[in-house]
Amino acid sequence: MSVDLPTYFSSYFATHPLFRPGALGAAVNRTQLDLRPFGQSMPFIDAAEHPRLTDLYHRSNRLAFDDDLALPGWVLVDFYLLPAAVGLLTCPAGLLEPSVRNRLGLSSQDEAIAAAYYAAPTIHPGTVLGCSLFSLLPRVGAGRVIKALTLRMLRAEAQRGVTQWDNASLRVHTRIGPLQVEAPVPQPHGKARDSFVYRIDLHGESAWRTQPRPLPGLDRANEDAWVDARDRQATDELLRRAASGERVEVVWPGLSDDGRLVRVRHSRSA
Ligand SMILES: CC(C)(COP(=O)(O)OP(=O)(O)OC[C@H]1O[C@@H](n2cnc3c(N)ncnc32)[C@H](O)[C@@H]1OP(=O)(O)O)[C@@H](O)C(=O)NCCC(=O)NCCS
């Protein structure tokens, strides 16, 4: 499917005029970033000069992830803000669910973080490591929009990352490209047993999926394999096949509508 991403993003922000993208990081990183990803203005926000927004990002992140993956303040500073910048999508707090707003101590008029994404630069030039995607405003595609803008802002050519076999984020990640399954996740990660390491090649932009799914629910009989996302024997087998040189990919839409099945494609060449 051929898509014009600049047109997609300008139409997205025309439909959601209260959403504002931004790049939150250390001033020294500003000149390295693409602050007009896909033609959208993504103003740079110096974290040192915006402590309230930085704190709000930290608290919003900790609200989105459970205790196993809670973001320590020093990791936010040393591995997010200082090496690069976090992509933010802000909105008036009045758009958030009242319970979410209250937990963040915000009033309706305050600025809130609708969604955010961060990927850290790695030792491989052009490859970033996705660390943190979250959205506090479901069902408006905020996660997919901020992930795509942030990857472009970081000038990423490939993205590696860790996710869980049953995480709703698979619906977001697979819109950008197939997730090539790479390896199991080292044990100290809070959700190692339920997770895998993946890689997405970001060169194939024409394959990025911006359109709604064509049908409510896919005809599973005609698809590649659908694997029970909570069956550890089955997901361990996928990891074993990937380790033995088979190409194993999680492909769009990633997860079934009920969140129980993950869609997988196998091919022999690696
Ligand atoms: C993952 C996350 C960012 C997605 O948020 P979002 O972008 O607002 O998501 P949306 O409501 O737009 O839904 C995105 C897609 O997932 C689908 N979806 C949402 N919840 C789902 C679920 N439990 N099971 C299956 N699909 C689900 C939606 O139908 C939509 O699919 P579509 O784009 O094909 O229509 C959000 O759920 C989140 O913050 N989770 C907690 C933090 C986390 O686990 N992050 C991922 C780390 S890898």
The ligand as a Gaussian input file, in Angstrom:
#p B3LYP/6-31G(d) Opt

LIG

0 1
 C        0.287000       0.361000      23.722000
 C       -0.364000       1.716000      23.830000
 C        0.688000       2.791000      23.677000
 C       -1.371000       1.886000      22.683000
 O       -2.060000       3.093000      22.928000
 P       -2.820000       3.900000      21.747000
 O       -1.840000       4.255000      20.705000
 O       -3.599000       5.002000      22.362000
 O       -3.765000       2.778000      21.216000
 P       -5.141000       2.856000      20.463000
 O       -6.287000       2.954000      21.413000
 O       -5.082000       3.874000      19.334000
 O       -5.139000       1.399000      19.875000
 C       -4.100000       0.983000      18.982000
 C       -4.536000      -0.278000      18.328000
 O       -4.522000      -1.330000      19.285000
 C       -5.812000      -1.939000      19.366000
 N       -5.923000      -2.357000      20.756000
 C       -6.002000      -1.574000      21.846000
 N       -6.044000      -2.368000      22.940000
 C       -5.956000      -3.653000      22.499000
 C       -5.930000      -4.914000      23.125000
 N       -5.979000      -5.023000      24.456000
 N       -5.836000      -6.028000      22.357000
 C       -5.793000      -5.940000      21.009000
 N       -5.789000      -4.760000      20.356000
 C       -5.880000      -3.648000      21.103000
 C       -6.761000      -0.896000      18.871000
 O       -7.942000      -1.468000      18.341000
 C       -5.927000      -0.262000      17.763000
 O       -5.878000      -1.103000      16.651000
 P       -5.988000      -0.498000      15.165000
 O       -4.946000       0.605000      15.106000
 O       -5.657000      -1.635000      14.288000
 O       -7.375000       0.012000      15.064000
 C       -1.131000       1.869000      25.189000
 O       -2.015000       0.790000      25.316000
 C       -0.247000       1.953000      26.402000
 O        0.175000       3.042000      26.789000
 N        0.024000       0.792000      27.072000
 C        0.780000       0.773000      28.340000
 C        2.265000       0.953000      28.137000
 C        2.848000      -0.145000      27.269000
 O        2.675000      -1.323000      27.525000
 N        3.542000       0.268000      26.204000
 C        4.134000      -0.622000      25.226000
 C        5.532000      -0.994000      25.565000
 S        6.228000      -2.034000      24.298000

